[in-house]
């Protein structure tokens, strides 16, 4: 009964959610609405996915046969939690005609496998679970699919699409082992590499010309690291390990992916700023980067492939060595509504930080209610020191793409490449002086999930069903030790943005810290105390000159210990609270932030196991590479260390005229 109740409540949610947001221009939607037709949801027939398809041969007989030939039909008859994106017979016939085939009998077994895998997801997603962006779990072909809606729908009914082409003509049909959505086109993920996919978009010709001239397109062809391997059982079945007093299922990553994100101004954006061709973009880039890097001015102007060339810098700053859908970059992804349940947007925007392909630079991604913005400074609509550049949703992007084709319906937008994704942005993106000196002159709170490209490129941020193990981590040195390392499953718990990694075992790990603008910083390590933790020595510095940061830290010590001095805030005595903060700071500790709650309560600042350890105060230079080493210094094969985030707090904040806030 509980299983049936959950399905009913999930489907009823489809019927009551109706959120329609129209962009100011009126050309496209900013988000998808959920207002289904009654015949399009809420079926409780006791059928499995397999039964649902077989019992409706007039719609699905050809897809059913493809599933049978691939061997996936049997899986759809078993208990589990699946999303089946079922193309109709007409959709299959159109696909066959496109391929020059007369019937599904002419499909090879490999082709049946690919079609099946592209339309199945090992998790159940109703449309009410999804936002404008990627479906959180990749399909069984390990490809992410985008979810968007059609702003031109009539009669108040919104049309929903997979990868902007395949329309959900029937949706949210609940079955015993998941949900079935019916498509009018077969899903055909692109096999083009990212630069090839971008080059095929006629709306971004100016960017493409610069990408090619600088040679940066050549850096976007990596895909799979063939040197990596992991046991099949560890990947498929997973292993159990002891964490925080419980046995947790951990499934390991089987393939190390190299993926990228490109953030691109459409030609229309460039032209609105007076940039009509490549030569004018060259001049614009020079005007910006000669100011940001005055020592390099006029030295590399015609050396287009040089990393210090202004145009090269311009394009490189648009490229990230991570795979990022619009709902990957902060806590804005589907599932639990973290923005209203856990984060406190009245205090701080949901924000993450990323490195770019431009050496020595970083990028800030913020997600106020207005959307996803790059290099924004402010809180929501308040105190906006810099508006930032907006990243368009798939729905908005498709509207801009279609509008730019002037009625040509032969081309369809596909932002998903074999090894990455690209997004349109609404303004010119640069690492200019204001970005460096104003926007980034702020507390930089860096989640560990973006400290290696490994975690986002594996596509496992936001997984709720299990922890995800990593045999290796790209760029991390384990010094010959083999600890268990996993990305925690997503849930409402005591970690900022509900993301953290766990080290378990006799760990000793070194990793590179991200570059930050030149400044003096107080560097802080956010963690949680626990009886299962260890005693750790932390080292910091350049790779060949790592120095110990004080005495070893005992992560088994809780906040009330005199060495830390945590005392709960008093409700009506701000002066006393600030005095406690100062006393803790003098001991090298800080309470955690007050801008994140666990499930709507249990504020991090009020938790005596959550705090920040001040590691060091250092002048940092973005042209240098800095590393952190975390070494367990006691013998304990089961010692646990969760790592949540690091802070780089500039002197203007930690020792400014105005006291640092508690957010």
C-alpha atoms as one frame of an Amber mdcrd trajectory, in Angstrom:
protein
   0.000   0.000   0.000   2.846   2.398   0.743   4.220   1.833  -2.753   0.823
   2.594  -4.305   0.335   5.641  -2.073   3.678   7.104  -3.155   2.733   6.655
  -6.799  -0.632   8.316  -6.286   0.915  11.280  -4.485   3.582  11.681  -7.135
   1.031  11.639  -9.928  -1.294  14.005  -8.091   1.623  16.399  -7.822   1.679
  16.453 -11.616  -1.887  17.681 -11.605  -1.467  20.487  -9.093   1.836  22.031
 -10.158   1.336  24.792 -12.717   4.307  27.081 -12.861   4.549  29.082 -16.054
   7.191  31.777 -16.280   7.345  33.942 -19.406  10.573  35.721 -20.339  10.384
  39.475 -20.654  10.819  39.336 -24.409   7.814  37.058 -24.803   9.736  34.884
 -27.259  10.307  31.887 -25.036   9.647  30.343 -21.657  12.025  30.489 -18.745
  10.697  27.302 -17.204   8.317  24.455 -17.911   4.782  24.329 -16.575   3.045
  21.223 -15.274  -0.611  21.344 -16.250  -1.354  17.958 -17.788  -4.426  16.890
 -19.653  -6.393  14.361 -17.550  -5.915  11.575 -20.089  -2.147  11.975 -19.934
  -1.430  10.749 -16.420  -2.489   8.656 -13.443  -2.926   5.111 -14.667  -2.887
   2.305 -12.098  -3.318  -0.904 -14.006  -0.982  -3.199 -12.071   1.172  -3.454
 -15.206   4.935  -3.545 -15.477   6.603  -1.465 -18.197   6.699  -4.604 -20.334
   2.968  -5.235 -19.853   2.102  -1.623 -20.556   3.867  -1.760 -23.925   2.669
  -5.246 -24.939  -0.947  -4.474 -24.053  -0.987  -1.536 -26.488   0.383  -2.987
 -29.733  -1.319  -0.302 -31.804   1.150   2.175 -30.260   4.240   0.235 -29.181
   4.511  -3.108 -31.008   7.668  -2.104 -32.884   9.422  -0.682 -29.815   8.409
  -3.810 -27.892  10.066  -5.978 -30.525  13.218  -3.859 -30.391  13.334  -4.288
 -26.614  12.902  -8.035 -27.002  15.718  -8.291 -29.536  18.031  -6.294 -27.274
  17.206  -8.338 -24.188  15.905  -5.291 -22.312  12.266  -6.394 -22.409  12.918
  -8.873 -19.607  14.368  -6.134 -17.404  11.215  -4.075 -17.975   9.235  -7.000
 -16.553  11.138  -6.947 -13.251  10.642  -4.848 -10.154  12.738  -1.725 -10.009
  12.354   1.945 -10.769  12.539   2.804 -14.465  11.646   5.585 -16.855  10.628
   4.244 -20.246  10.559   6.826 -23.038   8.563   4.809 -25.549   8.508   5.907
 -29.192   5.298   5.147 -31.064   5.128   2.858 -34.075   4.900   5.959 -36.280
   8.052   7.320 -34.649   9.905   4.051 -35.289   8.703   4.012 -38.925   9.953
   7.574 -39.465  13.304   6.592 -37.948  13.601   3.565 -40.237  12.749   5.685
 -43.284  15.430   8.176 -42.284  17.945   5.313 -42.134  16.808   3.878 -45.485
  15.344   0.757 -43.869  12.006  -0.883 -44.600  11.318  -2.630 -41.300  12.787
  -3.306 -37.877  13.880  -6.702 -39.189  16.685  -4.853 -40.966  18.031  -3.429
 -37.694  21.124  -5.158 -36.350  21.249  -6.441 -32.794  23.683  -3.632 -31.956
  21.236  -1.066 -33.333  18.411  -2.563 -31.264  20.668  -2.361 -28.217  21.394
   1.322 -28.826  17.761   2.251 -29.432  16.678   0.399 -26.288  19.361   1.897
 -24.074  18.669   5.427 -25.341  15.033   5.180 -24.230  15.455   3.645 -20.772
  16.569   5.300 -17.536  17.314   3.367 -14.368  15.219   5.686 -12.215  11.592
   6.781 -12.377  11.002  10.423 -13.324   7.562  11.961 -13.672   7.395  15.340
 -15.385   6.725  16.892 -11.984  10.183  15.682 -10.915  11.915  17.527 -13.737
  12.977  21.085 -14.410  14.127  22.800 -17.574  17.515  21.119 -17.986  18.892
  17.599 -17.850  17.087  14.558 -16.527  19.294  13.865 -13.468  20.141  10.225
 -14.320  21.695   9.320 -17.691  19.966   6.793 -19.902  21.242   3.213 -20.104
  23.527   4.294 -22.937  25.270   6.596 -20.431  23.981   9.721 -22.180  22.199
  12.577 -20.483  18.912  13.736 -21.972  17.548  17.269 -21.790  13.989  18.084
 -20.749  12.329  21.234 -22.075   8.961  22.645 -23.036   7.401  24.395 -26.002
   6.501  28.035 -25.471   4.294  28.092 -28.565   1.787  25.569 -27.231  -1.842
  26.635 -27.603  -4.961  26.199 -25.472  -2.907  26.453 -22.310  -1.323  23.022
 -22.805   2.458  22.950 -22.643   4.324  20.493 -24.849   7.307  18.705 -23.325
  10.373  17.476 -25.200  13.347  15.190 -24.766  16.508  16.576 -26.399  14.326
  19.356 -27.874  12.976  17.075 -30.628  11.096  14.111 -29.164   7.712  15.298
 -27.906   5.943  13.609 -24.989   2.563  12.916 -26.590   1.448  10.875 -23.576
   3.178  11.346 -20.258   3.324  10.251 -16.655   1.659   6.864 -17.038   2.489
   5.141 -13.776   3.294   1.427 -13.827   4.374  -0.951 -11.095   8.078  -0.551
 -11.850   8.244   3.075 -12.892   6.725   5.440 -15.403   6.135   5.457 -19.163
   6.229   8.543 -21.380   5.285   8.237 -25.049   7.394   9.985 -27.716   6.624
  11.055 -31.263  10.278  10.797 -32.373  13.027   8.289 -31.659  15.744   9.737
 -29.417  19.000  10.052 -31.362  21.801  11.490 -29.214  24.504  13.148 -31.271
  27.772  11.279 -31.784  29.563  14.531 -32.627  32.280  15.852 -30.358  31.563
  19.193 -28.724  33.435  21.441 -31.199  31.743  19.662 -34.103  28.301  20.157
 -32.588  28.980  23.849 -31.932  30.267  24.323 -35.473  26.975  22.932 -36.802
  24.971  25.696 -35.081  24.455  28.579 -37.571  23.610  30.993 -34.742  27.116
  31.015 -33.223  29.324  31.639 -36.270  31.396  34.438 -34.686  32.247  32.294
 -31.653  33.065  29.315 -33.881  35.478  31.407 -35.964  37.334  32.475 -32.821
  37.285  28.965 -31.337  38.924  27.619 -34.498  41.447  30.437 -34.914  42.723
  30.056 -31.363  43.049  26.294 -31.751  41.033  25.783 -28.574  38.627  23.504
 -30.413  41.415  20.904 -30.373  41.226  20.764 -26.569  37.590  19.682 -26.690
  38.016  16.247 -28.271  38.916  14.223 -25.160  36.293  11.685 -24.198  37.296
   8.466 -22.398  40.433   7.813 -20.362  41.436   4.377 -21.672  43.998   3.911
 -18.872  41.279   3.664 -16.205  39.666   0.371 -15.221  37.442  -0.933 -12.454
  35.947  -4.334 -11.658  32.534  -5.068 -13.181  31.005  -6.199  -9.893  32.114
  -3.011  -8.140  30.394  -1.016 -10.879  27.171  -3.000 -11.310  26.525  -4.596
  -7.932  28.511  -2.226  -5.766  30.125  -2.917  -2.429  29.074  -2.118   1.114
  31.240  -0.162   3.473  30.830   1.181   6.962  30.095   4.908   7.194  28.774
   6.865  10.175  27.640   3.722  11.925  25.762   2.321   8.918  26.457  -0.010
   6.042  26.213   2.000   2.815  25.934   0.665  -0.724  28.650   2.146  -2.895
  28.726   1.693  -6.677  31.974   2.522  -8.415  32.497   4.470 -11.601  33.397
   2.114 -14.423  34.613   4.631 -17.007  36.555   7.831 -16.503  34.993  10.458
 -18.737  36.541  13.631 -20.107  33.786  16.129 -20.749  33.409  19.854 -21.335
  30.956  22.730 -21.185  30.966  25.702 -23.540  29.146  28.938 -22.679  28.476
  30.772 -25.930  27.157  34.156 -27.010  24.862  33.761 -30.021  25.684  36.060
 -32.936  22.662  38.163 -31.970  24.225  38.965 -28.575  27.540  39.966 -30.152
  25.776  42.125 -32.741  23.718  43.869 -30.066  27.064  44.998 -28.602  28.446
  46.184 -31.941  30.512  43.068 -32.667  29.576  41.857 -36.145  32.537  39.724
 -37.167  35.728  38.039 -35.999  37.914  41.134 -36.424  35.632  43.157 -34.182
  35.687  40.371 -31.583  39.503  40.397 -31.692  39.480  44.131 -30.984  36.973
  43.723 -28.153  38.982  40.924 -26.527  42.125  43.042 -26.704  40.376  46.013
 -25.078  39.347  43.802 -22.136  42.411  41.653 -21.567  45.003  44.381 -22.068
  43.447  45.943 -18.972  43.185  42.702 -16.989  46.782  41.733 -17.870  48.609
  45.008 -18.621  52.040  43.325 -18.515  51.025  41.192 -21.512  49.530  44.022
 -23.577  50.677  44.111 -27.233  52.987  41.103 -26.795  50.865  38.245 -28.166
  48.292  39.999 -30.358  48.847  37.926 -33.513  49.834  34.680 -31.773  46.323
  33.276 -31.700  47.139  29.918 -30.102  49.180  31.477 -27.275  47.425  31.251
 -23.887  48.230  34.931 -23.286  46.698  36.127 -26.542  43.599  38.281 -25.774
  41.277  36.360 -28.129  42.606  33.051 -26.811  41.898  34.216 -23.283  38.422
  35.352 -24.310  37.451  31.957 -25.750  39.227  29.881 -23.071  37.236  31.647
 -20.364  34.058  30.345 -22.016  35.183  26.702 -21.702  34.973  24.501 -18.614
  36.635  21.088 -18.161  33.410  19.809 -16.560  30.148  18.515 -17.980  27.481
  20.892 -16.726  23.804  20.967 -17.585  22.035  24.090 -16.398  20.730  22.147
 -13.409  24.145  20.706 -12.504  26.002  23.874 -11.561  24.398  24.587  -8.184
  21.654  23.033  -6.066  19.058  23.970  -8.671  18.721  20.431 -10.015  15.575
  18.327  -9.924  14.444  16.275  -6.992  14.255  17.701  -3.491  13.657  21.441
  -3.546  16.867  22.366  -1.737  16.405  26.046  -2.481  13.348  26.307  -0.270
  13.947  23.356   2.046  17.597  23.816   2.984  19.201  26.929   1.547  18.176
  30.368   2.701  18.055  32.569  -0.406  17.253  35.637   1.684  20.794  35.386
   3.075  22.897  34.083   0.192  22.500  32.847  -3.372  23.095  29.176  -4.095
  26.616  29.344  -5.526  29.410  27.100  -6.757  32.831  27.910  -8.213  34.613
  26.357 -11.198  37.977  26.507 -12.922  38.055  27.348 -16.642  40.392  26.521
 -19.534  41.876  29.995 -19.205  44.907  29.447 -16.922  44.687  30.950 -13.460
  40.993  31.841 -13.635  37.781  30.751 -11.992  34.075  31.260 -12.575  31.225
  31.824 -10.146  27.845  30.202 -10.816  24.908  31.602  -8.847  21.291  30.498
  -8.944  18.900  33.094  -7.541  15.248  32.672  -8.417  15.824  34.612 -11.653
  17.898  31.794 -13.148  21.527  30.704 -13.434  24.071  33.529 -13.636  27.814
  33.645 -14.212  29.901  36.034 -12.088  27.004  37.696 -10.306  27.471  39.623
  -7.056  24.473  40.253  -4.863  21.751  38.331  -3.076  18.704  37.626  -5.205
  17.588  41.018  -6.452  19.311  42.890  -3.618  22.658  44.655  -3.428  23.539
  43.870  -7.036  27.131  44.978  -7.512  27.303  42.957 -10.741  24.313  41.459
 -12.583  26.386  38.741 -14.199  25.680  36.856 -17.423  22.585  34.679 -17.594
  22.745  31.099 -18.870  19.706  30.249 -20.961  17.633  27.167 -20.191  17.139
  24.561 -22.954  13.661  25.963 -23.597  14.974  29.516 -23.922  17.930  28.331
 -25.972  15.691  26.505 -28.406  13.525  29.603 -28.796  16.572  31.731 -29.656
  17.888  29.057 -32.017  14.586  28.756 -33.884  14.114  32.520 -34.044  17.574
  32.871 -35.610  16.779  30.457 -38.432  14.244  32.829 -40.040  11.654  30.147
 -40.671  14.045  27.377 -41.738  12.635  24.260 -40.051  15.204  21.855 -41.468
  17.654  22.389 -38.601  17.004  21.259 -35.040  18.983  22.290 -32.000  20.927
  19.683 -30.048  23.119  21.006 -27.250  24.260  17.535 -26.111  27.519  16.354
 -27.692  29.206  13.004 -27.216  31.666  14.569 -24.777  29.972  17.695 -23.526
  27.270  20.296 -23.710  26.938  23.936 -24.701  24.667  26.733 -23.576  23.675
  30.122 -24.934  24.339  33.115 -22.672  22.634  36.502 -22.755  25.622  38.871
 -22.548  29.337  38.990 -23.299  31.337  36.957 -20.782  34.835  38.112 -19.817
  37.298  37.870 -16.969  37.602  41.639 -16.756  38.963  43.892 -14.031  35.552
  44.293 -12.377  35.036  40.535 -12.228  38.464  39.959 -10.736  38.581  42.882
  -8.304  34.924  43.360  -7.344  32.928  40.169  -7.942  35.683  37.864  -6.719
  36.748  40.109  -3.847  34.441  38.043  -1.721  34.408  34.895   0.364  34.968
  32.058  -2.098  33.267  28.958  -0.735  34.500  26.076  -2.857  32.626  22.785
  -2.718  34.933  19.784  -2.945  32.741  18.366  -5.749  34.213  20.878  -8.199
  37.821  20.537  -7.024  38.299  17.693  -9.463  36.646  17.371 -12.858  36.174
  13.692 -12.007  33.019  14.129  -9.942  30.925  16.184 -12.353  32.168  14.369
 -15.445  31.042  11.094 -13.905  27.525  12.538 -13.861  26.822  11.469 -10.292
  26.247  14.740  -8.477  22.728  14.586  -7.122  22.387  10.779  -7.044  19.987
   9.857  -4.240  19.991   6.050  -4.347  23.583   5.180  -3.388  27.023   6.563
  -2.762  29.379   6.623  -5.740  32.878   5.237  -5.385  36.014   6.343  -7.199
  38.946   4.005  -7.591  41.059   6.979  -8.619  40.421  10.714  -8.822  41.881
  12.695 -11.690  44.698  14.889 -10.370  44.636  13.461  -6.832  47.609  11.601
  -5.347  46.875   8.884  -2.768  50.565   8.255  -2.024  50.297   4.528  -2.563
  47.397   4.075  -0.147  44.049   2.641  -1.211  41.356   4.285   0.910  37.713
   4.089   0.002  36.628   7.351  -1.559  33.036   8.122  -2.425  30.728  10.952
  -3.285  27.880  10.904  -0.795  24.374  10.165  -1.984  22.240  13.283  -2.138
  19.970  13.833   0.831  18.912  16.514   3.258  21.724  16.343   5.759  24.325
  18.466   7.427  26.507  19.472   4.500  26.364  22.574   2.384  24.416  21.825
  -0.800  24.156  18.224   0.489  27.360  17.327  -1.337  30.508  15.882   0.213
  33.053  13.162  -0.345  34.098  10.550   2.201  37.579   9.171   2.730  37.610
   5.916   4.693  40.694   3.937   5.593  44.354   4.763   6.119  44.078   7.795
   3.863  46.776  10.154   2.670  45.708  12.373  -0.224  47.108  15.432  -1.988
  45.134  17.568  -4.427  45.525  20.895  -6.177  43.555  23.865  -4.935  41.799
  26.119  -7.442  43.411  29.403  -8.488  42.013  32.549  -6.885  42.796  36.215
  -7.678  45.915  37.664  -6.080  45.111  38.557  -2.491  45.784  37.575   1.091
  43.361  34.853   2.160  42.316  33.069   5.287  41.952  29.456   4.118  39.350
  27.392   5.963  38.340  23.745   5.937  34.666  22.949   6.660  34.016  19.546
   8.220  31.904  17.640  10.692  33.153  16.031  13.881  32.280  12.441  14.685
  33.341   9.503  16.799  34.316   7.563  13.648  36.711  10.251  12.419  40.485
  10.295  12.651  43.381  12.551  13.584  44.710  14.353  10.545  47.759  16.402
   9.679  47.142  18.983   6.957  49.867  20.404   4.750  49.653  23.398   2.409
  51.917  25.019  -0.176  53.360  24.575  -3.632  53.733  20.984  -4.742  57.393
  20.584  -3.811  57.177  22.653  -0.654  54.180  21.506   1.386  54.315  22.718
   4.986  52.316  21.409   7.987  49.459  23.667   9.036  49.906  23.632  12.809
  49.325  20.566  14.954  47.264  17.566  13.818  43.496  18.067  13.964  41.441
  15.554  15.925  38.150  15.240  14.040  36.717  13.197  16.922  36.585  16.311
  19.111  33.197  18.014  19.292  32.547  21.715  19.401  32.025  22.165  23.151
  35.585  21.026  23.815  37.597  23.944  25.279  40.076  23.670  22.387  37.259
  24.752  20.038  34.946  26.704  22.322  31.636  26.294  20.489  28.712  27.767
  22.426  25.169  27.992  21.065  23.965  31.424  20.016  21.843  33.368  22.444
  18.571  34.466  20.931  18.622  38.124  22.024  22.283  38.828  22.674  24.113
  39.544  19.429  27.034  41.103  21.266  27.610  37.904  23.234  27.318  35.813
  20.073  29.961  37.894  18.324  32.221  37.572  21.371  31.934  33.771  21.156
  32.736  33.939  17.431  35.832  36.003  18.162  36.993  33.621  20.886  36.550
  30.629  18.554  38.407  32.467  15.790  41.306  33.090  18.144  41.482  29.312
  18.680  41.498  28.756  14.920  37.845  27.770  14.466  34.564  29.232  13.227
  30.976  28.071  13.430  29.509  26.844  10.170  27.219  29.062   8.093  23.704
  30.070   9.078  22.453  30.022   5.460  21.844  26.260   5.247  19.337  24.138
   7.135  18.810  20.418   7.338  15.311  19.781   6.019  14.026  23.219   6.980
  15.487  23.187  10.505  18.737  22.243  12.257  20.750  25.203  11.055  24.424
  24.438  10.417  25.532  27.280  12.655  23.522  25.731  15.493  25.179  22.320
  15.085  28.003  21.677  17.545  29.582  19.120  15.170  29.855  21.484  12.201
  32.517  24.138  11.997  35.355  25.553   9.955  39.000  25.083  10.829  41.265
  27.990   9.882  44.261  26.363   8.235  46.444  29.318   7.353  46.574  32.932
   6.252  48.542  33.277   3.029  49.115  35.621   0.112  48.117  33.647  -2.987
  49.224  34.185  -6.576  46.998  32.839  -9.396  50.069  32.136 -11.538  51.236
  29.547  -8.990  49.735  26.158  -8.123  48.916  25.380  -4.502  48.217  21.979
  -3.010  46.641  20.566   0.118  47.656  17.263   1.688  45.425  15.480   4.222
  47.148  12.620   6.045  45.708  10.337   8.719  48.329  10.159  11.479  46.823
   7.395  13.617  46.477   3.722  12.741  42.815   3.149  11.944  41.756   1.246
   8.838  38.142   2.409   9.345  38.775   6.100  10.056  36.368   8.357   8.212
  36.818  11.893   6.955  33.999  13.723   5.169  35.138  16.716   3.129  32.493
  19.329   2.330  33.984  22.654   1.274  36.930  25.004   1.604  36.811  28.758
   1.983  39.172  31.326   0.593  38.299  34.475   2.521  40.126  37.647   1.404
  41.492  40.117   3.905  38.908  42.698   2.880  36.271  40.329   4.318  37.887
  38.662   7.333  39.579  41.897   8.487  37.456  44.542   6.774  35.847  47.653
   8.177  32.582  45.715   8.372  32.556  42.445  10.306  32.288  39.297   8.211
  28.703  38.040   8.068  27.635  34.649   9.384  26.113  33.499   6.092
